[in-house]
């Protein structure tokens, strides 16, 4: 197989369908896995800085301004801090958020068999990064802190910031799924309209 044949194979309709289906599965995996983790305390703890500093989400916490001295790192168990997080509604909010993410994941995965259901999931998946990417503006922990090194602040993303930045790819992938699903639905509608149209109707072929 030469290079041109490889290009034709990559550009084929089957290749496009495989790519779109793979994108749906990838988006579903992200939302299902991370959504399930939202029911685990360490994940709920890790999103505390994002939620506490967000102008559209901080009200879900009882005392968002007091999160810093009660913040725990992954793998750390501090009973007193965890009790504070319980009182702060950190875990209850995380479970609600996880439920939403699971729903988005299942809806997107359902797009493999139902275009209409999948479209709902893809639209929700597309909207989600607009919220998460805003954390780069609202969350100080998204950037390397000034602790003595020369590299800190913008554009030096911390681990949390680098994780958020990857949602740019999720945004683009969800849009590709939306565009493809819209094309499929319009094609089906056109086929249905043509099959039920009476003879002489503008959308139906005329007898010659």
N, C-alpha and C positions, 0 to 999 in steps of 0.2 A: 504494500500500500504506500503510494507516494504522498507528498505533502498536500497536493491539491485534493486528493481523495479524502485525506484526513479533514481538510477544511470543509469539504462538501458534507461529510458525515457530521461534523460539528454544527453546520448550518442547517441541517435537515429538520423537518417538522418533528420527527421522533426525538431528536436531541433537545429541542425546545420544550417538548412535553415532559421529558425526563427532568430537565432543569427546573421547570416550574413546580413539578411534583416534589422534587428534592427540596426546593425552597419552602414549600408548605410544611414538609416534614421537619425541616430545620427550625422554622419559626415555632412550630408546635413543641418541639423538644425544649427549646429555650423557655417558653412560657410554662410548660408542664413541670419541668424540673425545678426551675426557680420558684414557681408558684407553690410546689409541694414543700420546698425548703422554708417558705414563709411560715410554716406551722412549727418550725424548730426554733428554739430560743436564740441560738447563735446568729441565725440569719436575721431575725427580727431586731436583735441588738445592732447588727452591722448597718442597717439602713437608718438607724436613729439620727445621725447627723443630716442625712438628706431630708428626712421628714421634718425634723425640728427647725430647719432653716428655710423650708419652703413656704412661701406666702400662701400657697393654695392647699397645703397639707398640714401645716403645723397645728392647726386648731383641733386635729384629731388627738393630740397629746394633751394630757392634763397640765403639764408644766414643761413645755418644749425648751424654754430658755435654760433650764437646769440640767440638761442632758450630759454636759461634758464631764463633770466629776463622777457621773454614774455610768459612763460608757465602758463597756468591756470589749476586749479583743477576742478574735476567734480562738477557740480552744481554752479560754479562760473561764473559770467558775468563781464568781464572787456572789455569795448568797445575798448579802446586803444590797448590792447593786441590782441583782436580779429582782429582788423584792420591790425595789424602787421602780424598776421597769414595769412590773405588774401594776403598781399603783398609777403609773404614768399612762396606762392603756397601750403601751408599746406592743404587747403581744396580741391583744384583741384586735388592734388595727392591722397588725401584720397578717393575722388570719383572714381578715376581710380582704385585704389586698391580695393574699395568696389565692383566695377563692376566685377573685376577678381574673387573675392571671391563668388559673386553671381553666376557667370558662373560655378565655380567649384561645388558649392552646387547643382545647377540644373542638371549638368552632373552626379554627384554622385547619386542623387535621381532618375534620369532616368535609372540608373542601375537596378532598380526594374523591368523594362520592357524590357530593351535593354542592353545586356551584353557588346556589343562593345562600346556603348556610355558611359556606366557606368565605363568601364575600363579606358577611358580617364580621367573621373572625379577622379577616385581612384588614378591614377598615379599622377595627379596634387595635390591631397590632400596629397599624400605621400611626394611629393617634398617640399610642403610648410613649414613643421616643420623644415627642414634643415635651412631655412632662419630665422624663428622666434627663434629657439633655439640658433642661433648664437648671438642673442641679449644678452644672458647671459654673453658673452665674451666682447661685444662691448659697452654695455650700463651701465654706472655707476649706474643709478637709479634702476637697477635690484637687487641691494644689499643694505642692511641696511646701511645708512650713519653713519659716526662717529660723533655723536652729544653729546657724553658724556657717553653713555651706554657701557658696556663691550662687548656686542654682536653687532658686525658690520662687514661688509665685508663678504668674503667667510667664511663659507657656509651659512650665514644668508640671505636668500632671502627676499627681500621686497615684498610688495603686487604685484608690477609689475613683479618681478622675479618669484613669485609663479604662476602667471597667465601664464607666458611663459612656465614654467616647465611642465605644464599639456599637452603641445603639444607632449610630449613623448608618451602619450596614443593615441593621434591622429595619430602619426606616425605608431604605432603598429596596430591600427585598420585599417588604410588604406592599410597596407600590407596584412592583412588578407583578405580584400575585393579583392585586386589584385590577390592573390593566388587562391581564390575561383573562381573568374571570369575567370582566365586563365584555370582552370580545366574544367569549364563549356564550354568554347569555344573549347578546345581541344576535349572534349567528343562529341560535336556537329559535329566537323569536321570529327572525326573518324566514326561517324554514317552516315554522308553524303557520305563519301568515300566508305564505305561498301555497301551502297544502290545503288550506281551508277556504281560500278565496274563490268566488264563483268565476266562471268564464267571462272574460271581458273586464274583470276588475283590474284596476290600475297596477296592482302588484302581481297579477297572474299572467302567465303567457297566453296570448291570443291564438286561436286556431287559424291556420292559414290554408 
